[in-house]
Amino acid sequence: MPFGSEGLEPGTALALSGGGFRATLFHLGAVWRLLEVEVLQQLKRISSVSGGSLTSGKLAREWTKLAAASWSPDAFRTLVVDPLRSLCARNVDVPSMIKGTLALGKSIADFVAGEYDDVLFHGTSMQDLPDAPRFVFNSTNLATGVDFRFSKPYAGDYRIGLIEKPTFKLASAVAASSAFPPFLSPFELHVDPSSFENVPGADLHDDERFRNTLRLTDGGVYDNLGLETVEKRFKKLLVSDAGAPFSYGGIQGSDWPRQTLRIIDILSHQSRSLRLRTLVAQFHMVHPGSAYWGIATPVDTFGTPGALAVPRDVTHTLARLRTRLNHFSDVEQCSLVNLGYAVCDASVRKTPGIVAGGAPAPAWPYPEFALDRGLRPGIATETWVAEPPAEPGGIWVVEHGPDDTAIGGG
């Protein structure tokens, strides 16, 4: 089965985490910088979950046009940046919840997918995507409890088998990847059970119930970093993490709803922390020359010459922006794009072997919202999030390998 049994191959893969529109905008800034330093153009695979799948999906749809335009910054703005910013200026979650609750025959997730298609994808099918790099959109199969992935060559999970050359809409793949529970989940796909190929290891394939109606939820439930489809396939990894830092305090209470939310938060934090620890260990032993940057990682910890300055209080504030799919103001959008650009630049230029010599110096994508001068008014953080603990490492950790490469965060 082609899920991690092929072994590592040369090349670089990019993983984009979840985190709602906050993640979409943060990753947009990171991708912007990767394009400028000619790393984006060399990627072999881009794996994404949730909000990261919006950035990845739009990039996938426009990849051929970007290449034809010689990766022009103007073309990138027109084809990728402006449409994503237009979507992130909309209210998607609550209107979709209202429509999906009242409508007959359509779910909340269907309306979310429709919004994505109207603004970003315009009927694009998985078979319309480029062959290279391979774009993989990850969701979680509620029936099997594992990663269900969408890509051009196949869709499926290792328990039920594969659909070769799937014709699902790109909007459906992204909506399944970003179907955040409980309100935007599940995304249901009704498929022909015979379309699944029975491959070695698919122990649930013989039960047709698993291949009839697929109930999929946010890819971040299983793997919020999007690592599952890249860490066993490529020698060099780039990991962009816009996941929420853990809230010390958070939503507490003795009532069942708040207690349940807090327990889910703790379980998610534990899962993410374990993946990060494993990632750091793999960077040393399996994936040397790889790079990680997180939305909560202070830029100055990388020690990169010429890096854009981002005060730590600015990083702290932006890392705690909401993860909803609702209206983000100009100041929120531009500040998040700038942060993703700055921290990605500091990480990849610090790591030997990623950026070739002669790369252009970093410059704020939105100079009028430059973060070195602090944040302009209009940032709406989650009011219940406590301040980080005073001791070092309470919110972020940066580890340095033997070559002094900064590789950690979160």
C-alpha positions as CSV (number, residue, x, y, z in Angstrom):
1,M,0.0,0.0,0.0
2,P,1.5,3.4,-1.0
3,F,1.3,4.9,2.5
4,G,4.8,5.1,3.9
5,S,6.1,1.8,2.6
6,E,8.0,3.3,-0.3
7,G,10.9,4.6,1.7
8,L,12.6,8.0,1.7
9,E,13.4,9.7,-1.5
10,P,15.4,12.8,-2.3
11,G,13.5,16.1,-2.4
12,T,11.7,18.6,-0.2
13,A,8.1,18.4,1.0
14,L,6.1,21.1,2.7
15,A,3.5,20.5,5.4
16,L,0.9,23.2,6.2
17,S,-1.0,22.9,9.5
18,G,-4.5,23.7,10.5
19,G,-5.9,26.7,12.3
20,G,-8.8,28.2,10.4
21,F,-8.4,31.5,8.5
22,R,-5.5,32.4,10.8
23,A,-3.6,29.4,9.4
24,T,-4.6,30.2,5.8
25,L,-3.1,33.7,6.1
26,F,0.0,32.7,8.1
27,H,0.8,30.0,5.5
28,L,0.1,32.5,2.7
29,G,3.0,34.6,4.0
30,A,5.3,31.6,4.3
31,V,4.5,30.4,0.8
32,W,5.1,34.0,-0.4
33,R,8.7,33.9,1.0
34,L,9.3,30.4,-0.3
35,L,8.4,31.6,-3.8
36,E,10.8,34.6,-3.5
37,V,13.8,32.4,-2.5
38,E,12.9,29.8,-5.2
39,V,12.2,27.0,-2.8
40,L,8.5,26.7,-3.5
41,Q,9.2,25.9,-7.2
42,Q,11.3,22.9,-6.2
43,L,8.9,21.2,-3.9
44,K,8.0,17.5,-4.5
45,R,4.9,17.4,-2.3
46,I,2.6,19.8,-0.4
47,S,0.6,18.2,2.4
48,S,-2.1,20.2,4.2
49,V,-4.9,20.1,6.8
50,S,-7.8,22.4,7.6
51,G,-7.0,26.1,7.1
52,G,-3.7,25.1,5.5
53,S,-5.7,23.3,2.8
54,L,-7.2,26.5,1.7
55,T,-3.8,28.0,1.0
56,S,-2.6,24.7,-0.6
57,G,-5.8,24.3,-2.6
58,K,-5.6,27.7,-4.2
59,L,-1.9,27.2,-4.9
60,A,-2.6,23.9,-6.5
61,R,-5.3,25.3,-8.8
62,E,-3.0,28.1,-10.0
63,W,0.3,26.2,-10.1
64,T,0.4,25.9,-13.9
65,K,-0.5,29.5,-14.4
66,L,2.2,30.6,-11.9
67,A,4.8,28.6,-13.7
68,A,3.8,30.0,-17.1
69,A,4.1,33.5,-15.6
70,S,7.7,32.6,-14.5
71,W,6.6,32.8,-10.8
72,S,6.1,36.5,-11.1
73,P,5.2,38.2,-7.7
74,D,2.5,40.1,-9.5
75,A,1.0,36.9,-10.8
76,F,1.2,35.4,-7.3
77,R,-0.7,38.3,-5.9
78,T,-3.4,38.2,-8.6
79,L,-3.9,34.4,-8.7
80,V,-3.3,33.3,-5.1
81,V,-3.1,36.2,-2.6
82,D,-6.0,38.3,-3.6
83,P,-8.6,35.5,-3.8
84,L,-7.5,34.0,-0.5
85,R,-7.7,37.4,1.2
86,S,-11.2,37.8,-0.4
87,L,-12.3,34.6,1.2
88,C,-10.8,35.4,4.6
89,A,-12.8,38.7,4.6
90,R,-16.1,36.8,4.5
91,N,-18.2,35.2,7.2
92,V,-18.3,31.5,6.2
93,D,-18.9,29.5,9.4
94,V,-22.0,30.9,11.0
95,P,-24.0,31.6,7.8
96,S,-23.2,28.1,6.6
97,M,-24.4,26.7,10.0
98,I,-27.7,28.6,9.7
99,K,-28.2,27.6,6.1
100,G,-27.2,23.9,6.7
101,T,-29.5,23.7,9.7
102,L,-32.6,25.0,7.8
103,A,-32.0,23.5,4.4
104,L,-33.3,20.1,3.3
105,G,-30.8,17.8,1.6
106,K,-27.7,19.9,2.2
107,S,-25.5,19.9,5.2
108,I,-23.5,22.7,6.8
109,A,-20.3,21.3,5.2
110,D,-22.0,21.4,1.8
111,F,-22.5,25.2,2.2
112,V,-18.9,25.6,3.3
113,A,-17.7,23.7,0.2
114,G,-20.0,25.9,-2.0
115,E,-18.4,29.0,-0.6
116,Y,-14.9,27.7,-1.3
117,D,-15.9,26.8,-4.8
118,D,-17.5,30.2,-5.5
119,V,-14.5,32.2,-4.3
120,L,-11.4,30.0,-4.9
121,F,-11.9,26.9,-7.0
122,H,-14.6,27.4,-9.6
123,G,-15.5,23.8,-10.2
124,T,-11.9,22.5,-10.3
125,S,-11.6,18.7,-10.0
126,M,-8.8,16.7,-8.4
127,Q,-7.8,15.6,-11.9
128,D,-7.3,19.2,-13.0
129,L,-4.3,19.6,-10.5
130,P,-0.7,19.4,-11.6
131,D,1.1,16.0,-11.5
132,A,4.1,17.7,-9.8
133,P,4.3,18.7,-7.1
134,R,1.7,16.3,-5.6
135,F,-0.8,18.1,-3.5
136,V,-2.3,16.0,-0.7
137,F,-5.4,17.2,1.3
138,N,-5.9,15.4,4.6
139,S,-9.1,14.8,6.4
140,T,-10.1,12.3,9.2
141,N,-12.4,9.3,8.5
142,L,-14.8,9.1,11.4
143,A,-15.5,5.5,10.7
144,T,-11.9,4.2,10.5
145,G,-10.3,6.8,12.8
146,V,-7.4,7.4,10.4
147,D,-6.2,9.9,7.8
148,F,-8.3,10.0,4.7
149,R,-6.3,11.7,2.0
150,F,-7.2,13.3,-1.4
151,S,-4.7,13.7,-4.2
152,K,-4.7,13.5,-8.0
153,P,-3.4,9.9,-8.2
154,Y,-5.7,8.5,-5.5
155,A,-8.0,9.1,-2.6
156,G,-8.6,6.8,0.4
157,D,-7.2,5.5,3.7
158,Y,-5.2,2.5,4.6
159,R,-8.1,0.7,6.2
160,I,-10.6,0.7,3.4
161,G,-8.5,1.0,0.2
162,L,-8.0,3.5,-2.6
163,I,-10.0,5.2,-5.3
164,E,-7.7,5.7,-8.3
165,K,-7.8,9.0,-10.2
166,P,-10.6,10.4,-8.1
167,T,-12.9,13.0,-9.7
168,F,-14.0,14.7,-6.5
169,K,-14.2,18.5,-6.6
170,L,-11.2,20.3,-5.1
171,A,-13.7,22.3,-3.0
172,S,-15.0,19.0,-1.5
173,A,-11.5,17.8,-0.6
174,V,-10.7,21.2,1.1
175,A,-14.1,21.3,2.8
176,A,-13.6,17.8,4.2
177,S,-10.1,18.8,5.4
178,S,-11.4,21.8,7.2
179,A,-14.7,20.4,8.6
180,F,-13.9,21.5,12.1
181,P,-16.1,19.6,14.7
182,P,-18.6,19.8,16.0
183,F,-20.4,22.5,14.0
184,L,-18.8,22.2,10.5
185,S,-18.5,18.4,10.7
186,P,-19.0,15.9,9.2
187,F,-18.5,16.3,5.4
188,E,-20.4,13.5,3.8
189,L,-19.3,11.9,0.5
190,H,-21.6,9.3,-1.1
191,V,-19.5,7.1,-3.3
192,D,-19.8,3.9,-5.4
193,P,-18.4,1.2,-3.0
194,S,-16.9,-0.6,-6.1
195,S,-14.7,2.4,-6.8
196,F,-12.4,1.4,-3.9
197,E,-9.6,-0.9,-4.8
198,N,-8.8,-3.6,-2.3
199,V,-5.1,-3.2,-1.6
200,P,-2.8,-5.0,0.8
201,G,-3.4,-3.9,4.4
202,A,-7.0,-2.6,3.8
203,D,-8.5,-4.8,6.5
204,L,-11.9,-3.1,6.4
205,H,-12.4,-3.1,2.7
206,D,-14.6,-6.2,2.7
207,D,-17.3,-4.4,4.8
208,E,-19.2,-2.3,2.3
209,R,-20.5,0.0,5.0
210,F,-17.1,1.6,5.2
211,R,-17.1,2.3,1.4
212,N,-20.6,3.6,0.9
213,T,-21.0,6.9,2.7
214,L,-17.8,8.6,3.9
215,R,-18.2,10.8,6.9
216,L,-15.1,13.0,7.1
217,T,-14.0,15.6,9.6
218,D,-11.1,18.0,10.0
219,G,-7.7,16.6,9.1
220,G,-6.3,18.2,12.3
221,V,-8.2,15.7,14.4
222,Y,-5.8,13.0,13.3
223,D,-2.7,15.1,12.4
224,N,-2.8,18.8,12.8
225,L,0.6,19.3,11.3
226,G,-0.1,17.5,8.0
227,L,3.0,15.3,8.5
228,E,1.6,11.9,8.0
229,T,1.9,12.0,4.2
230,V,5.4,13.5,4.0
231,E,7.6,12.4,6.9
232,K,8.0,8.8,5.6
233,R,8.5,9.9,2.0
234,F,11.0,12.7,1.7
235,K,14.4,13.4,3.1
236,K,13.9,17.1,3.7
237,L,10.8,18.6,5.3
238,L,9.5,22.2,5.7
239,V,6.8,22.5,8.3
240,S,4.7,25.6,8.7
241,D,2.7,25.4,12.0
242,A,-0.1,27.9,12.7
243,G,-1.7,25.7,15.4
244,A,-3.0,27.3,18.5
245,P,-0.5,27.6,21.4
246,F,-1.9,25.9,24.5
247,S,-4.0,28.2,26.7
248,Y,-3.0,28.0,30.4
249,G,-6.3,28.6,32.0
250,G,-8.5,28.3,29.0
251,I,-12.2,27.5,29.1
252,Q,-12.8,25.9,32.5
253,G,-15.8,25.2,34.6
254,S,-17.6,22.4,36.4
255,D,-20.4,22.2,33.9
256,W,-20.3,19.5,31.3
257,P,-20.0,21.6,28.1
258,R,-17.0,23.7,29.4
259,Q,-15.4,20.7,31.0
260,T,-15.7,18.7,27.7
261,L,-14.2,21.6,25.7
262,R,-11.3,21.8,28.0
263,I,-10.6,18.1,27.9
264,I,-10.6,18.2,24.1
265,D,-8.2,21.1,24.2
266,I,-5.9,19.2,26.5
267,L,-6.0,16.0,24.4
268,S,-5.3,18.0,21.2
269,H,-2.4,19.7,22.9
270,Q,-0.9,16.4,24.1
271,S,-1.2,14.9,20.6
272,R,0.4,18.0,19.0
273,S,3.2,18.1,21.5
274,L,4.0,14.4,20.9
275,R,4.2,15.0,17.1
276,L,6.4,18.0,17.7
277,R,8.8,16.1,19.9
278,T,9.0,13.3,17.3
279,L,9.5,15.8,14.6
280,V,12.5,17.4,16.4
281,A,14.1,14.0,16.9
282,Q,13.6,13.1,13.3
283,F,15.1,16.4,12.2
284,H,18.3,15.3,13.9
285,M,18.3,11.6,12.8
286,V,16.2,11.2,9.7
287,H,15.6,14.5,8.1
288,P,18.7,16.7,8.4
289,G,18.5,20.0,6.8
290,S,14.8,20.3,7.5
291,A,13.1,23.4,8.9
292,Y,10.2,24.2,11.2
293,W,8.5,27.5,11.9
294,G,5.6,28.1,14.2
295,I,3.2,31.0,14.6
296,A,4.2,31.3,18.2
297,T,8.0,31.1,17.6
298,P,9.7,34.4,18.2
299,V,11.7,35.4,15.1
300,D,14.8,36.4,17.1
301,T,15.3,32.9,18.4
302,F,16.6,31.8,15.0
303,G,19.4,34.3,15.1
304,T,19.2,34.8,11.3
305,P,21.2,37.7,9.9
306,G,19.0,40.3,8.2
307,A,15.8,38.8,9.5
308,L,12.7,41.0,9.8
309,A,12.2,42.2,13.4
310,V,9.0,41.0,15.1
311,P,8.6,42.0,18.7
312,R,7.7,39.1,21.0
313,D,4.5,40.7,22.2
314,V,3.4,41.0,18.5
315,T,4.1,37.3,17.9
316,H,2.2,36.5,21.1
317,T,-0.8,38.5,20.1
318,L,-1.1,37.2,16.5
319,A,-0.6,33.6,17.7
320,R,-3.8,34.0,19.7
321,L,-6.0,35.3,17.0
322,R,-9.2,33.2,16.5
323,T,-9.2,30.1,14.3
324,R,-12.7,30.6,13.0
325,L,-13.8,30.9,9.3
326,N,-15.1,34.4,9.8
327,H,-14.3,38.0,8.7
328,F,-10.6,38.9,9.3
329,S,-10.0,42.7,9.0
330,D,-7.3,44.2,6.8
331,V,-5.0,44.7,9.8
332,E,-5.5,41.1,10.9
333,Q,-4.9,39.7,7.4
334,C,-1.9,41.7,6.6
335,S,-0.3,41.2,10.0
336,L,-0.7,37.4,9.8
337,V,0.7,37.3,6.2
338,N,3.7,39.4,7.4
339,L,4.3,37.2,10.4
340,G,4.2,34.0,8.3
341,Y,6.6,35.6,5.8
342,A,9.0,36.8,8.5
343,V,9.2,33.6,10.6
344,C,9.5,31.4,7.5
345,D,12.3,33.6,6.2
346,A,14.2,33.4,9.5
347,S,13.8,29.6,9.6
348,V,14.8,28.6,6.1
349,R,17.7,31.0,5.8
350,K,19.1,29.8,9.1
351,T,19.0,26.2,7.9
352,P,21.9,25.2,5.7
353,G,21.1,23.8,2.3
354,I,17.6,25.2,1.8
355,V,18.1,28.7,0.3
356,A,20.7,29.2,-2.4
357,G,23.1,32.1,-2.2
358,G,22.0,35.4,-3.8
359,A,18.4,35.1,-2.6
360,P,16.6,38.5,-2.3
361,A,16.6,40.1,1.1
362,P,13.3,39.8,2.9
363,A,10.9,42.7,2.7
364,W,7.4,43.0,4.3
365,P,4.7,41.9,1.9
366,Y,2.5,44.7,3.4
367,P,4.9,47.5,4.4
368,E,2.1,49.6,5.8
369,F,1.5,46.8,8.4
370,A,5.2,46.2,9.2
371,L,5.4,44.3,12.4
372,D,8.7,45.9,13.7
373,R,6.7,49.0,14.5
374,G,4.1,47.0,16.5
375,L,0.5,46.2,15.7
376,R,-2.0,48.7,14.3
377,P,-5.4,48.8,16.1
378,G,-8.0,46.3,15.1
379,I,-6.6,42.9,16.3
380,A,-9.3,40.8,18.0
381,T,-7.7,38.1,20.1
382,E,-9.5,35.4,22.1
383,T,-10.3,37.2,25.4
384,W,-10.2,34.1,27.5
385,V,-6.6,33.2,26.6
386,A,-4.2,33.7,29.6
387,E,-0.8,35.3,29.3
388,P,2.1,32.8,28.9
389,P,3.9,31.6,32.0
390,A,6.9,33.6,33.0
391,E,9.4,30.7,32.8
392,P,11.3,30.2,29.5
393,G,9.9,27.6,27.2
394,G,6.3,27.8,28.5
395,I,4.9,28.6,25.2
396,W,7.6,28.1,22.7
397,V,10.8,26.0,22.4
398,V,13.5,26.3,19.9
399,E,16.1,23.6,19.7
400,H,19.4,23.8,17.9
401,G,21.1,21.0,16.1
402,P,24.9,20.4,15.8
403,D,25.0,22.9,13.0
404,D,23.2,25.5,15.1
405,T,20.1,25.2,13.0
406,A,16.9,26.4,14.8
407,I,14.3,23.6,14.3
408,G,11.7,23.8,17.1
409,G,8.7,25.8,18.2
410,G,5.3,25.6,19.5
